[in-house]
Each structure stands twice: as C-alpha cells, then as structure tokens.
Amino acid sequence: MLIVMRTDATREQVDAVCALVRELGGDPRPQLDPQPAVAVGGLQIPLPVERIGRLDGVAECIDDATAPRLVGRGRRPQRTVVRVKGESIGAGGLAIIAGPCAVESREQVLRTAEAVAACGVKWFRGGAFKPRTSPYAFQGLGEEGLRLLEEVSSRFNLRIVTEAKDVASLGAVGQVADVIQIGSRNMYNYSLLEAAGRLNRPVLLKRGMSATVHEWFSSAEYLLAAGNGDVILCERGIRTFETVTRNTLDLAGAILARERTHLPVVADPSHAVGVAAAVPAAALAAAAAGLDGVMIEVHPDPRAALSDGPQAVEPETFVRLVERLRRVHAAASGH
C-alpha cells in the first residue's frame, strides 16, 4: 500500500502516519520527494484505510501494487525539470543529446565532441561501459573511457550522459556522468535501479526492449522510491515482428508517458530504427510529437565504429539535422 500525503504535508504529519502504521504491524518507508508519501510493507492484515484517511495531511491510500504512484501525473501536477550546469530537460525546450554509442579512442571521441559542440548542442552521450548481446563484442574502454569523457566535459563544456552497466560500475560512472543512463537491458535490474536512486545524480531510464509502458513506469518507481526525483524516461524502440528496422519506435507510448507522468520523456531514434538513413526522420517525428528531447548517435566514421555503426550519422548529417530539429520544435511548440 502507498499512503499519499498532500503536497503541503509537514514532516510531523508524515511521522504520525508512520507511527500508526507501526502500531498496526506494518513497516513504513517515508518518501518526501517529489511528493510526501509513505510506502507500507510487511502487512499481515489490511490497513484500516478510513482511519488512516482521517489523519492530518493524508490525501489518499493506494492499494494497487502495480499502479503508478510516484511517477503519476496525478501525484505531481507540475512537471519535473532536470537541471544540470545551467541546462535543462523538461522545461519546454528540445534537449539534443548526441555522441557515439561507445567511446573508442581519444581521437574519435574528441572529434565527435567538437562537431557536437559546434552545433550549440550541450549534451554529449558516449558509452564507457557497454553491455553487449555477445560476450565477444566490444565492451567499452571502462575507466579509461570515463577519463576521456571527463576531458570532453571540460574541453567543450558538454554535459555527459553515460551508462552504468551494473552496481559495480555505478560509483565510477557517478563521478563523471552528469546524467547516469540505465540501458534497455538493465530496466529490470532492480538492484541497479535502487542503487542509482540513492545517488545524487539524474538518471535517464531507457525502456526495455520488450517492456510495456506500465512496466517502464514501474522501473522508474524504483528510482523515485529510493529518493531520486531527477528521472528522464527514454523511448528507444521496442522489439516487434518487424525486421526491416532494428526495433519499432513507439511514439504513441512516449507521448502517453509524457501525458501520464510528470517526468521528462526523450526518444532515442538511433536504437529504435537502427538504420542511419532513417534516423533524421524519426528524430523529427519525436520533436514534432512534443517530446522533451532526442538522443542521436554521431560518429566521424560509422563504418569503422566498434559499436552500432549502421545507425550512427556522420557529423555533416548531424549539423543539418540539428537545424531542422530546432525549426520543427519551434513550429510544434508555437514559438
């Protein structure tokens, strides 16, 4: 059960609810941000909902364990805005996050970062740790890759988005990343979600390749329940019967995610379509749909890429795409 408090509830009112829950044999776990609430576990008998509802500061009691709680729009009418070093995601603009799938070398990552920064883009993606389908595929440079991302950050004033592949790598990634990415394969890694939720870093949560929208929401719940309110949802394509593209970009799911949660929602058309020629159109569709951002894979030589080369666009294509994205977003938002 979740006992949702009013947005103006005091700490004393939350403590009073926790005290009653203990008295009734439950295990209260208070959550103060983004909205005060008390999650209740360890119950042997149903809680007296009417009695709890009469306590000062209580808004409602939710008994459905699968329902969105902390991520739901009804719990927080105002939208979450993730802010990093003067830039934001979710404030009404279109955040463009760009860079290579994997950090492969100093020359490669600096060339890409220079091209990204020259367009006025402020967010840089690049994987130092790369969980791959095959154990024989390139797994990333690890901590050496993180050091290169640090250089990118300081040299080009870019905000770094990079993936933690497990709890063991989370600490090192958290020292460098401005936004920690939880990849599609790890959407169900609850230990990693809980650990990332306890860090003081925004998290970009990619939708699992076969996950429903509500399962995606539930994974976000783990992050918020652990205390992290700076969560960004990323639609990266889902696995369907179609084989002409790598995955299927579920724009409808992303639109509904933005409508039904207070979290920013971005799209990753590169992983969704898997074909570089189709990435620009898919990215423009996401901008036209009113999403909060797009994540684009850029590589100076896609044919030589060690990871996901077929979906990476070259810097020249990216420059033209950025201009079009900004025009489409301005038109869609009425600016």
Buried (B, 14 or more C-beta within 10 A) or exposed (E): BBBBBBBEBEEEBBEBBBEBBEEBEBEBBBBBEBBBBBBBEEEEEEBEBEEBEEBEBBBBBBEEEEEBBBBBBEBBEEBBBBEBEEBBBBBEBBBBBBBBBBBBEBEBBBBBBBBBBEBEBBBBBBBBBBBBEEEEEBBBBBBEBBBBBEEBBEEBEBBBBBBBBBBEBBEBBBEBBBBBBBBBBBBBBEEBBBBBBEBEBBBBBBBBBEBEBEBBBBBBBBBBBBBBBBBBBBBBBBEEEEEEBBBBBBBEBBBEBBEBBBBBBBBBBBBBBBBBEBBBEBBBBBBBBBBBBBBBBBBBEBEEBBBBBBBBBBBEBBBEBBEBBBEBBEEBEEE
